[in-house]
Amino acid sequence: MALAEEALRRQLGKYKFRDLTIEELKNVSKTYPNFTFSMNTYTFKDGSQKDLLNFSGTVPVKYGNSYNIPIHLWILDSHPFAPPICFLKPTANMGISVGKHVDARGRIYLPYLQNWSHPKSTLIGLIKEMIAKFEEELPLYSLSSSDAARQSELLSYIAKITEGETDMKSRSKIGGKNEGCFNKITVVGAGDLGIACVLAVAAKDVADKVVLLDLSEGAAKGGTMDLEIFAVPNVEISKDFSSSADSKVVVLTVNSLGNAQTYLDVIQSNVDLFRGIIPAVSHYSQNAVLLVASHPGMLVLCIMFCPSPGFFFALF
C-alpha cells in the first residue's frame, strides 16, 4: 500500500523526529508494500495511553513450507532513537507458539530490539532479523476448525465478562428465554487479588455462580470472612476442588514466593504448588478458560502440569 506522505506528516506532528521516521517508513513501504499504516491508541503496562503510528502486514517465512506471518509494529514518538513495540497478529484460526522470542500475548522479543541504536538499527533490519528468527522457530500454528470455533466462543465470553454481559443475558435478548444456561466462574486463591476478583465478578453480575477456592491456612481468613458476613450473592467459599466442577472460567491468583532470592527460585517454589492445583482444576472443568493472574513464568508451569487438551490459557 502506497504511503500517503503528506497525510502521514500531519499525523506525526507530535513525533520528535518526524522527518527521520517518515524516511524509514518510506523504505518499509517500498520493501513490504502489503503493510498498512494507521494512527491508533496504544495502552502501556502502567495504564497510560498514547496515540502512536502503527503498521501491520505479513512477512514471508520459510519453515519447510512457505508461510506469511502476520505482524503488528507500534512506532514510538521518540523513533528512531527508541525501538518499536512488536507483536504477532494471529488470525482466528492461528495459535501462538510461546517460545524464546514470543510470549503468550504474542509480543515479540529480539536481540535486535534489545540492542537498538540509531542509526545502526532500522525497521528494515529489524524485520529481517524477525524473519530469520521465525525461520528457526515458527511462532504460529494452525488451529483445527473445532479448536478455532471453541476458542472464538470462549474468548467472546471473556469479552462479555469485561463488558458486564453474559451468554445467559445475550440469549435472553435474542430468544427471550434462559434455556438452562449456567455460567460458573471459579477463583483459585483467597488472597487480596482473589477476593478482588470475586467482588468484581459479583458486582458485574456476570455469572450464575462464583466459587472461591481458599487454599490457604488462615492467611486470608479476614477476606473470606468479609464475603460471608456481607452475604455476597451467588458466591460459594470452599476448600474442595470438586466445588469448581463445570466452571466456564477459572481465575488462578495463587503463587508461592517463599524465601526466593532469584527468578529461578521463584519458579522452583511454585512447581509443587502448581503440580497439585492445575491437574485438579482441569479434571473438574476440562473445557474452561484458565486466566492466570500472575507472572508469565507461572503460565508456563500451568501448561506443563495441565493434562486436559481442552484448556485455553490466558495471562493478565
N, C-alpha and C positions, 0 to 999 in steps of 0.2 A: 504494500500500500504506500503510495507516494506521500512524502512528508509535507504537510502544509506549513511551510516555514514561517510565514507571516503570522498565521494564527498561533503557531507554537511560540513565537516570540512574545506575543501578548500574554499567553498563558503563563509563561515563565518569568513574568515581571518581578516576582519576589525572589527569584533564584539569584544567588550571589555572583555566580559566574555563568551567566546566561549564554553568552556567545560560545564559550568553550563547550558547554553542554549541548548546544544546538549542533555544533560541528560534529561532535561524537554521535549524536542521534542520526545525523545525515548519513554517516558511514554505516551505522547499523541498518538503516532503512535500505541502503543500496545492496548490502550483503544479504540481508534477510527481508525481502520485500513482502513476506506474508505477515510481518509483525504489524500490529495495530497500536496506536498511541492514544492516550487519553489522560485527563486530569481527574483524579478521584481522591477521596479522603482516606488516609491511612491511619489506623489506630495502633499506637505503640503499646508496649507491655505495661507502661505505667498509666495507661488510660488516656494519655494526651493524644490529640489528633492534629493532622496537618494535611493540607491539600498538596498532593505530590503528582508529578508526572509518572506515568507507568506505561509499560508496553507488554504485550503478550503475543504469543505465537508458538510455532513448533520449530524444533531443531532436529536435523537428521542424525540418527544414531544407528550404528551397525553393531548388532549383538547377535551374531548368527544370521538373522534376518535383518531387514532394514525397518526402523521404527521412526515415527515422528513424535518426539516427546514434547508435550505442551509445557511451556514455562511462562512465568509472570515476574517481571522485574520492576521494582519501585526505585525511582531515582530521587535521592535526597536533594534538598535545596542547596547543599554545600558541594554538590558534584562539580568537578571531577576529583575533589580532594577527599571525598568520603565514598566508600564503596556502596553499591546499590544493595537493596534487600531483595533476595531472590527466593522464589517459590516454584514448586511444580504446580501445574493447573490441571489435575486429572479430570477426565470426563466421568459421567455417571457409571460407566462400565469399566473403570480403572481403579485399582487399589494401589496404595503407596507401599513400596518395599523399604521399610526403615533400615538404614544402613549407616556406613561411615560418613556419608556426605548428605544424608537426607533424614530429617526427623519425622515423627508421626504426623505433624501438621503439614508436611510437605516443604518445610523450609530447607533451603539448600546451603550447605556449608562447604567451602572450598579453601585450600591454601591460598589461592589467588585472591580471595576476599580478605583473608587474614593479613596478607602481606601487601594490601593495596597501597600504591604510592604513585601519585601523579608526577610526571607524565608517563612513567613506565607502564602503568596499568591503564587498560582501556576496556570499554564494553565488549569490543570485538575479541580481545584477548581473553576476557572472562568467559564469553560464550564458547570459545574454542576449548578452554580447559574444562568447561562444563560437559561438552560433548565427549571429550577424552575420558573423563571420569565415569560418565554414564555408559560408555562402551566397555568399561571394566566391570561395572556393577549396574545393571539395568534398574532404574529407580521406580518403575511402574510395572504392574502386571494386569492381565485381563481378568475380570470377574466373570463367572458364569452368569447366564441370564437370570437365574433364580437368585443368586447372591446379590446381583446388582439391584434387582427389584426389591429384595428384602432390606438391603442397605438403604435404598432410597426411602422405603416406608419408615424405617426406624429413625433415620436422620430427620425425616419430616416430622415425626412425633417429637423429637428433641427440640426442633424449631418451634413447634406449637407450645411446648412447655415454657420456653422463654417468652412467648407471647401471651401466656396465660390462657391457652386454649388446649383442649384435649381431643382425642379421637371421639370420645363419647359426645362432647359438645358439637363436634363437626357433624357427626351422624344425625344428631337431633335436629340440626339446622336443615339437613337435606331430607331425611325421611320422617322426622317428627317423632321417632321412637328410639329408645335405647335398647337395642336387641342383645342384651347380655354382655355388653362391652364392660370389661373390668380392667382398669388401668392401675397398676400397683407399682410403687417405687420403693426400693429399699436403700437405706443409707447405712453403710457399714462404718462404725466408729462414732462414739458419743462424746468426742472432744468438742471444742468450740466450733470447729468447722462443720462437724457432723450436725450439731444442734442448729447451727445457722442454716444448713441445707434443709433440714426438716421444717424449720419455721418458714423458710422461703417457699417451699413446695406447698405447705399447708395454707399459707397466706394467699397464694395464687389460685388455690383450689383446682389444681391440675391433675389430681389423682383421686381415685376412689378410696385408696388406702395407702398409707405411708408406714413402713416398718423401719424402726431404728434398732439396728443390731448393736447392742452395747457389749463390747468385748473387753472392757476394762475391769479392773478390780477395785473400783471405787473412786478412781481419779476424776471421773466425770459425773459423779453422783449428783452434784448440785444441778447440773444441766438437765439430767433426766428427771430429777425431782420437780424442776420447774415445769416440764412438759406434763407431768402427772398432776401437779397442783392446779394448773390452769386448764386442764382437760382439753388440750388441743384436739379438735375433732379428727376422726379417722386416722389417728396415729397410734401405733402399737409399739411398745418398747419390749424388746426380747433379747435373750442371750442364746437363743436356739436358731441355728441356721435354717431349719425347716420352716420357720416363720416367713422366710423370704421367698418361698416357693412361688413360681409363676410370675415373678416380677418382670415388668416390661423394661425397667431401667434400674440398674444397681449403681449407686454412687459410692466409691471407695475413698474414704477420708483418713484411713489409718496409715501410720508409718511408725517405724521404730528407729530412733536416733541412738539410744543407749549412750555409751561413752565414746561415740565415734569421733575420731580425730581427723580422718581423711574421707574423701569421697568413696573410696573402696570400702572403708569401714562402715559407712552408711549403707552401702549395698549389701554387705555381708550381714549386717544386723537385721535387715529386712527379709533375708532369704527364708528363715524358718517361719516368720510371721505370715508371709505370703504363701508359702507352701501349704499352710493349713487353711487359709481363707479362700483362695481362688478356686481350688477344686470343689470346695463345699458350695460356694455360691453358684458356680457353673452347673453343679449337679442338680440344684433345685430350680434354676432358671436358665435353661440351656439356650434359649433364643433371645436373651436380654442384651441390651446395650450396656456395657460397663464403662462408666465415666470415672476416670482416675484423677482425683483432685490432689495431685502430688507432683513429685519431680519426674522428669522424663525417664530416669533410670528405673523408677517403680513400674512404669508401663512395660518395660522390657521383662521385668520379673513376672508381671501378670500374664504376659503372653507365654512365658516359659512354663508356668505352672497350670495353665488352663487346658483341661482335657477336652473341652467342648468346641467343635468347629463352628458352632452356631453363634458364638460370642462375637460381637463387634466392639472394638476398643476405641476410646477417645480420651484425650488428655486435656485438662483445663486447669 
